[in-house]
Amino acid sequence: MYESYRSFASVYDEFMDGTDYQLTADKIQDMITRYGVSKPTQKRTGVTESRDVLLAAEKNLVVDLGCGTGKLTEILADRGYDVMGIDLSEEMLSMALERRDKLRHRTLYLCQDMREFELYGTAGTFVSVGDSVNYLLTDEDMRKLFARVNTFLFPRGIFVFDFKTLHLYRDVIGDRTIAEDRDDCSFIWDNWFDEETAINEYDLSLFIKESENPDDNAFRKYQEIHRQRGYTLKEMKEYAQAAGLLWVAEMDSDTMGPVREDSERIFCVVQEQNKKLPHAMK
């Protein structure tokens, strides 16, 4: 699962330049405003939060699970949220730290498995977008993730996540080859979809330019194998229910409207529902 992204980390942002991270942050911020408890730093007011600074810090913390190079994490930091990024790829986190330092932010990054992460307290919001949960390949993996999130969610806190659907892998990209050529890097992405396991295997060949010298045209080839599982909305709801989380909303990630049979990515919100709110926060 996490052997991926070793070579790809160095060119990940370049190949993802078509992803609108600001739009993704808009979606997340809208869900937090609608359903959550976390607030950006500049919007925190009132006597209630000043009664217990530590509880307020937990309530307003946003944790990005599978944060990768930290692009979305730092956008949320720019918007005033206290953020933390968790990822198991040291290579991706190294790039996240470089981004954080350039922006002079104070984001904390932890190298941990999203199925087994540990925090010192709770967090008001967990976020996981951009294929991260699709790298969890078994029902047990997913149950561990949702249970872990529920353990560390602040009372009435929310988990905002998206996932690629079974339809996307099976009917759209399965058994296809995708290729892209850039000036300093290229890739060939072969897909094989297994109907029985719903797992899509990517055989990724990367060609990365070795020198920044425009006259040096030497490229080095790297190969990685990525595996992702396609899930259905029904399965996701069952994982959330098993963890004791309240299902709040689902929508097509592209339109932010109702989920359709041909939805390729689904955006979801679940909420903690059983913990008692600390007296100081009432």
LINBELJO-V701346 format. One record per residue. PHI is phi in whole degrees, -180 to 180 (NA if undefined). BURIAL is I if it has 24 or more other ideal C-beta (glycine too) atoms within 12 Angstrom, else O. Layout:
# LINBELJO-V701346
PHI | BURIAL
PHI | BURIAL
This chain:
# LINBELJO-V701346
NA | I
-101 | I
-76 | O
-73 | I
72 | I
-76 | O
-82 | I
-64 | I
-56 | I
-69 | I
-121 | I
-56 | I
-63 | I
-66 | I
-73 | I
-98 | I
-68 | O
-86 | O
-83 | O
-90 | O
-68 | I
-65 | O
-65 | O
-62 | I
-63 | I
-60 | O
-62 | I
-64 | I
-62 | I
-64 | O
-67 | I
-64 | I
-64 | O
-74 | O
-120 | I
-97 | I
-121 | I
-77 | I
-133 | I
-62 | I
-54 | O
-71 | O
-106 | O
-82 | O
-141 | O
107 | O
-69 | O
-56 | O
-70 | I
-71 | O
-69 | O
-146 | O
-63 | O
-66 | O
-64 | I
-63 | I
-64 | I
-67 | I
-58 | I
-96 | I
-75 | I
-115 | I
-110 | I
-98 | I
-88 | I
72 | I
-72 | I
60 | I
-82 | I
79 | I
-64 | I
-68 | I
-55 | I
-75 | I
-65 | I
-64 | I
-65 | I
-59 | I
-86 | I
100 | O
-82 | I
-78 | I
-124 | I
-138 | I
-114 | I
-127 | I
-156 | I
-99 | I
-91 | I
-63 | O
-66 | I
-67 | I
-66 | I
-61 | O
-72 | I
-64 | I
-65 | I
-62 | O
-63 | I
-58 | I
-67 | O
-64 | O
-86 | O
59 | O
-90 | I
-119 | O
-59 | I
-93 | I
-115 | I
-124 | I
-91 | O
-145 | I
-82 | O
-65 | I
-83 | I
-139 | O
-65 | I
-129 | O
-124 | I
-80 | O
-152 | I
-99 | I
-138 | I
-74 | I
-143 | I
-115 | I
-132 | I
-151 | I
-132 | I
76 | I
78 | I
-56 | I
-71 | I
-69 | I
-76 | I
-86 | I
-100 | I
-127 | O
-59 | O
-65 | O
-57 | I
-67 | I
-62 | I
-63 | I
-61 | I
-65 | I
-66 | I
-66 | I
-60 | I
-62 | I
-60 | I
-104 | I
-79 | I
-65 | I
-50 | I
69 | I
-70 | I
-125 | I
-118 | I
-107 | I
-149 | I
-130 | I
-153 | I
-79 | I
-86 | I
-57 | I
-57 | I
-61 | I
-69 | I
-74 | I
-107 | O
-113 | O
-107 | I
-60 | I
61 | O
-117 | O
-110 | O
-118 | O
-137 | O
-149 | O
-120 | O
-120 | O
-63 | O
-114 | I
-164 | I
-145 | I
-145 | I
-124 | O
-123 | I
-93 | O
-113 | I
-133 | O
-104 | I
-104 | O
-60 | O
-68 | O
-99 | O
62 | I
-100 | I
-104 | I
-102 | I
-103 | I
-99 | O
-103 | I
-110 | I
-111 | I
-125 | I
-116 | I
-65 | I
-82 | O
-130 | O
-81 | O
-67 | O
-62 | O
-87 | O
-99 | O
-104 | O
-81 | O
-119 | O
-109 | O
-94 | O
-126 | I
-130 | O
-139 | I
-119 | I
-115 | I
-127 | I
-134 | I
-108 | I
-85 | I
-120 | I
-103 | I
-62 | I
-59 | O
-64 | I
-62 | I
-64 | I
-68 | O
-64 | I
-64 | I
-63 | O
-62 | O
-85 | I
85 | O
-92 | I
-88 | I
-77 | I
-105 | I
-161 | I
-143 | I
-158 | I
-64 | I
-67 | I
-78 | O
-97 | O
58 | I
-107 | O
-58 | O
-70 | I
-115 | O
-63 | O
-100 | O
-63 | I
-96 | I
-144 | I
-119 | I
-103 | I
-134 | I
-136 | I
-125 | I
-138 | I
-68 | I
-135 | O
-116 | O
-80 | I
-85 | O
-69 | O
-54 | O
-55 | O
-67 | O
-97 | I
-77 | O
